[in-house]
Amino acid sequence: MTPVLPALRKVLVLAPSLKSVGGVQNYTTVLLQALRDVLGDEHVRCVEIPEDAVQRGGGTSSLRTSAKLRFAISAFAAALSWSPDLLVCAHIGIAPLARYVHKITRVPYWVILYGIDVWGDLSPAKRAALKSAARLVAITRFTLDATIHRHSLGNPAAVILPPTLAKQSLARPPAENATNEPGPPVVLTVGRMAASERYKGHEVMLEAWPAVLGRVPDAEYWIVGGGDDREHLELRARELGISGSVRFLGSVSSEKLALCYDRCWLFAMPARTELDGPVPRGEGFGIVYLEAMAFGKPVVGPQLGAPAEFIRSGEHGLLVDPGDPAAVADAIVELLSDPARAHEMGRAAQQWVGSEFSFASFCARLREALAK
């Protein structure tokens, strides 16, 4: 039974800058479209930070004071003049402002939780904003549980609202560009090669690759993505004597990325999740796994962390210890050596993504959350 929504529910979204491209921006854009589809355009408004944060050293960033002030004024003005029924805070960094707006207007607010943004230490203002939120909206159960445990939140009102590929999915290549002949077995990884993001597992993949070549000599390993760690990884490939079978493709267009997904036999990214310490690391979701699965490819992923929540080992691919190159190699060889089984896993993965991570599914979950 479809939940019945309040006829005039008005939602004000407080968002980071949507000018740049990234996981938070993609999620927020989809969320806005879904809210408008569910409630109607006239019942949804968005106030976004007027500019991107300035990148600092060590992978950190900060927002200019003038931009913070303009954003705060716009948020208060919209809340006071439009009188929304609900505020949706699209990032923990904005949550303290949402709490202040709530104190003045008494309008309840939700906070979206992604991953590393809430897994580690938070300022007192951000922790207070989490505790005062009417609801926490997490993209995975893993992120929700990690946030509750880290910040001693007890049993908060919460909902899981995973991402969708609908508004960012890649088109399959035209028939004349698609690869019909098998060719050598290709294993693909898509992910930024950044020294600050070595948890993604590029180096573990390289360390596993000699063992893969020992059993599948014609296999190729393709890496899509740029970043400041590429030189280090290329050097590591030379040290391991595998440069001839490893292709660093760099950042590519969406059309070229689609061709890579279409051409590969399987997708592998043994991303580690590290929650200890003040700066946690790991995939809050891992949209690239969904992209590969949507192309009908089996995936090799980590047995711990957010990706393990939606990748069913033995059904959609294989989950392994991401810190064990031998285990990674064994999983890759197992799938490359049994194309029929790998194909069946890829087909199951494609059906799973189509049913559980479509835009329609996202809207249905959102509608249910709004009706509670």
C-alpha positions in Angstrom: 0.0 0.0 0.0 1.4 3.4 -1.0 1.8 5.7 2.0 -0.4 8.8 1.9 1.6 12.1 2.2 0.4 15.3 3.7 -1.1 17.3 0.8 0.9 20.5 1.3 4.2 19.2 2.8 6.9 21.7 1.9 10.6 20.7 2.1 13.6 23.0 2.1 16.9 21.4 1.2 20.1 23.0 2.5 22.8 21.8 0.2 26.6 22.1 -0.5 27.6 23.8 -3.7 26.3 21.7 -6.6 28.6 23.4 -9.1 31.3 20.6 -8.9 31.0 16.9 -9.6 31.2 14.4 -6.7 29.3 11.7 -4.8 27.6 14.2 -2.5 26.6 16.5 -5.3 25.2 13.5 -7.4 23.2 12.2 -4.4 21.8 15.7 -3.6 20.8 16.3 -7.2 19.0 12.9 -7.3 17.4 13.7 -3.9 16.0 17.0 -5.2 14.6 15.4 -8.3 13.0 12.7 -6.2 11.5 15.2 -3.8 10.0 17.1 -6.7 8.6 14.0 -8.3 7.0 12.9 -5.0 5.8 16.2 -3.7 5.6 18.4 -6.7 8.0 21.2 -7.8 6.1 23.9 -5.9 6.6 22.1 -2.6 10.4 21.8 -2.8 13.1 24.5 -2.6 16.8 24.4 -2.3 19.4 26.8 -0.8 22.9 25.8 -1.7 26.3 27.1 -0.6 27.2 29.8 -3.2 30.7 28.5 -4.0 32.9 25.4 -3.8 35.2 25.0 -0.8 38.9 25.9 -1.4 41.2 22.9 -1.4 44.0 22.9 1.2 46.9 20.7 1.7 46.5 17.1 2.9 43.2 16.6 1.1 41.4 19.1 3.3 39.2 22.0 2.2 37.6 25.1 3.7 34.8 27.5 2.8 35.4 31.3 2.8 33.7 33.1 5.6 31.8 35.4 3.2 30.3 32.3 1.5 29.3 30.8 4.9 27.6 34.1 5.8 25.7 34.4 2.6 24.5 30.8 2.8 23.3 31.3 6.4 21.4 34.4 5.6 19.7 32.7 2.6 18.8 29.7 4.6 17.2 31.7 7.4 15.4 33.9 4.9 13.9 30.9 3.1 12.9 29.2 6.3 11.2 32.3 7.7 9.5 33.5 4.5 8.5 30.2 3.0 7.6 28.3 6.2 8.7 24.8 5.2 7.4 21.7 7.1 10.8 20.0 6.9 14.5 20.9 6.4 16.7 18.4 4.8 20.4 19.0 5.5 22.4 17.4 2.6 25.7 17.2 4.5 26.9 17.1 8.1 28.9 20.3 7.5 25.6 22.2 7.2 23.9 20.5 10.1 24.9 23.0 12.8 23.2 25.7 10.7 20.1 23.5 10.3 20.0 23.2 14.1 20.1 27.0 14.6 17.3 27.4 12.0 15.3 24.8 13.9 15.8 26.6 17.2 14.3 29.8 15.7 11.6 28.3 13.5 10.9 25.0 15.3 11.0 23.3 11.8 12.4 19.7 12.2 15.4 18.7 10.1 17.0 15.6 8.7 20.7 15.0 8.2 22.1 12.9 5.3 25.0 10.6 6.3 27.4 9.3 3.6 30.5 7.8 5.2 33.8 9.3 6.2 32.0 12.6 6.8 30.5 11.1 9.9 32.7 8.1 10.8 35.4 10.1 12.5 35.7 12.8 15.1 33.2 15.6 14.8 33.1 19.1 16.4 30.8 19.6 19.3 28.4 21.6 17.1 28.1 18.8 14.5 27.6 16.2 17.3 24.8 18.4 18.8 23.2 18.7 15.4 23.2 14.9 14.9 21.5 14.4 18.3 18.9 17.1 17.6 18.0 15.9 14.2 14.4 14.6 13.7 15.8 11.9 11.5 19.1 10.6 10.3 19.2 9.5 6.6 22.1 7.2 5.8 23.0 5.8 2.4 23.9 2.4 4.0 23.2 0.6 7.2 27.0 0.4 7.7 27.3 4.1 7.8 24.4 4.5 10.1 25.7 1.9 12.6 29.2 3.3 12.5 27.9 6.9 13.1 25.7 5.8 16.0 28.5 3.9 17.6 31.2 6.6 17.1 29.1 9.4 18.5 27.0 7.5 21.1 23.7 8.4 19.6 21.6 5.7 21.2 18.6 4.7 19.1 17.9 7.7 16.8 15.0 7.9 14.3 16.7 6.9 11.1 16.1 5.6 7.6 18.3 4.0 4.9 18.1 5.7 1.5 20.8 4.2 -0.8 21.9 6.0 -4.0 20.5 5.3 -7.4 22.2 5.2 -10.8 19.2 6.7 -12.6 20.4 10.3 -12.9 24.1 9.4 -13.5 24.0 6.0 -15.2 26.3 5.4 -18.2 24.8 4.6 -21.6 25.9 1.3 -23.1 28.1 1.9 -26.1 26.5 1.8 -29.6 26.5 -1.6 -31.2 29.2 -0.5 -33.7 31.5 0.4 -30.7 30.7 -2.5 -28.4 33.1 -5.4 -28.3 31.5 -8.7 -29.6 34.7 -10.8 -29.6 36.0 -12.1 -26.3 39.6 -10.8 -26.5 42.0 -11.3 -23.6 40.4 -11.3 -20.1 40.2 -7.8 -18.7 39.9 -6.9 -15.0 38.8 -3.3 -14.4 39.2 -0.9 -11.5 37.6 2.6 -11.5 38.7 4.9 -8.8 40.8 8.0 -8.1 44.5 7.2 -7.5 45.1 9.6 -4.6 47.8 9.2 -1.9 45.1 10.2 0.6 42.8 7.4 -0.7 45.0 4.4 -0.8 42.3 2.4 0.9 40.7 1.9 -2.5 43.0 -1.0 -3.0 45.0 -0.2 -6.2 48.3 -1.3 -4.7 46.7 -4.6 -3.3 45.5 -5.3 -6.9 49.0 -4.8 -8.3 50.5 -7.1 -5.6 47.8 -9.7 -6.5 48.4 -9.4 -10.2 51.6 -11.6 -10.5 49.6 -14.5 -9.1 46.8 -13.9 -11.5 49.2 -13.9 -14.4 50.7 -17.1 -13.2 47.3 -18.8 -13.8 45.8 -16.6 -16.5 48.8 -15.5 -18.5 46.9 -13.4 -21.1 44.9 -11.4 -18.5 45.0 -7.6 -18.6 44.4 -5.1 -15.7 42.9 -1.7 -16.6 42.8 1.2 -14.2 40.6 4.2 -14.9 41.1 7.3 -12.9 43.6 10.1 -12.2 45.3 11.4 -9.1 48.6 12.2 -7.5 49.3 8.5 -6.7 49.6 7.3 -10.3 53.3 7.7 -10.5 53.8 5.7 -7.4 51.5 2.9 -8.7 53.2 2.8 -12.1 56.6 2.4 -10.3 55.1 -0.4 -8.2 53.9 -2.1 -11.4 57.4 -1.9 -12.8 58.9 -3.3 -9.6 56.6 -6.2 -9.7 57.4 -6.9 -13.4 53.8 -6.6 -14.5 53.8 -3.3 -16.5 53.2 -5.2 -19.8 49.7 -6.3 -18.6 48.7 -3.2 -16.6 47.1 -0.3 -18.4 46.8 3.1 -16.7 44.0 4.8 -18.7 43.8 8.0 -16.6 40.6 10.0 -16.4 38.2 9.2 -19.3 35.0 10.5 -20.8 31.7 8.8 -19.9 31.7 7.2 -23.3 35.1 5.7 -22.9 34.2 4.6 -19.3 31.1 2.8 -20.7 33.4 1.0 -23.2 35.7 -0.1 -20.4 32.8 -1.5 -18.4 31.5 -3.2 -21.5 34.8 -4.7 -22.4 35.9 -6.0 -19.0 35.2 -9.5 -17.8 35.0 -8.4 -14.2 35.3 -5.4 -11.9 37.6 -5.5 -8.9 38.2 -2.9 -6.2 39.2 -4.4 -2.8 38.6 -1.2 -0.9 39.5 -1.3 2.8 37.4 0.3 5.5 39.4 1.8 8.4 37.2 3.2 11.2 39.9 3.6 13.9 41.5 6.9 14.5 40.4 10.5 14.0 40.5 10.2 10.2 38.7 7.1 9.0 39.0 5.8 5.4 36.7 3.7 3.2 33.9 3.7 0.7 30.7 5.2 2.1 28.9 3.3 -0.7 31.0 2.7 -3.8 28.8 3.8 -6.8 31.4 2.3 -9.2 30.4 -1.2 -8.0 26.8 -0.4 -9.0 28.0 0.9 -12.4 29.8 -2.3 -13.1 26.9 -4.5 -11.9 24.5 -2.4 -14.1 26.7 -3.5 -17.1 26.3 -7.1 -16.1 29.7 -7.6 -14.7 30.6 -9.7 -11.6 32.5 -7.8 -9.0 35.3 -8.6 -6.5 34.9 -6.4 -3.4 35.7 -6.2 0.3 34.0 -8.5 2.8 33.8 -5.7 5.3 32.4 -2.2 4.8 29.5 -0.5 3.0 30.0 -2.3 -0.4 29.4 -5.7 1.4 26.0 -4.5 2.2 24.7 -4.6 -1.4 27.1 -7.1 -3.1 26.0 -10.6 -2.4 29.1 -12.9 -2.4 28.6 -15.9 -4.5 25.7 -14.3 -6.3 26.9 -11.0 -7.7 30.6 -11.7 -7.4 33.1 -12.5 -4.6 33.9 -10.6 -1.4 37.4 -11.1 0.0 39.7 -9.8 2.7 40.9 -6.5 1.0 44.2 -6.6 2.8 45.2 -10.1 1.4 46.6 -10.0 -2.1 46.5 -13.8 -2.3 42.8 -13.9 -1.5 42.2 -11.1 -4.1 44.1 -13.1 -6.7 42.3 -16.3 -5.9 38.9 -14.6 -6.4 39.9 -13.0 -9.7 41.3 -16.3 -11.1 38.2 -18.1 -9.9 35.9 -15.9 -12.0 38.2 -15.6 -15.0 38.6 -19.4 -15.1 34.8 -20.0 -15.1 33.3 -17.5 -17.6 29.9 -19.2 -17.5 29.6 -18.7 -13.7 31.0 -15.2 -14.0 28.4 -14.4 -16.6 25.6 -15.7 -14.4 26.8 -13.6 -11.5 26.9 -10.6 -13.8 23.4 -11.2 -15.0 22.2 -11.5 -11.4 24.0 -8.3 -10.4 22.4 -6.4 -13.3 18.9 -7.6 -12.3 19.6 -6.7 -8.6 20.7 -3.1 -9.5 17.7 -2.7 -11.8 15.2 -3.7 -9.2 16.8 -2.3 -6.0 18.7 0.8 -7.1 16.5 2.4 -9.8 15.2 5.9 -9.5 11.7 4.5 -8.9 13.0 2.5 -5.9 14.6 5.6 -4.6 11.4 7.6 -4.9 9.4 4.8 -3.2 11.8 4.7 -0.2 11.7 8.5 0.0 7.9 8.6 -0.1 7.7 6.0 2.7 10.2 8.1 4.8 8.3 11.3 4.3 5.0 9.6 5.3 6.4 8.4 8.7 
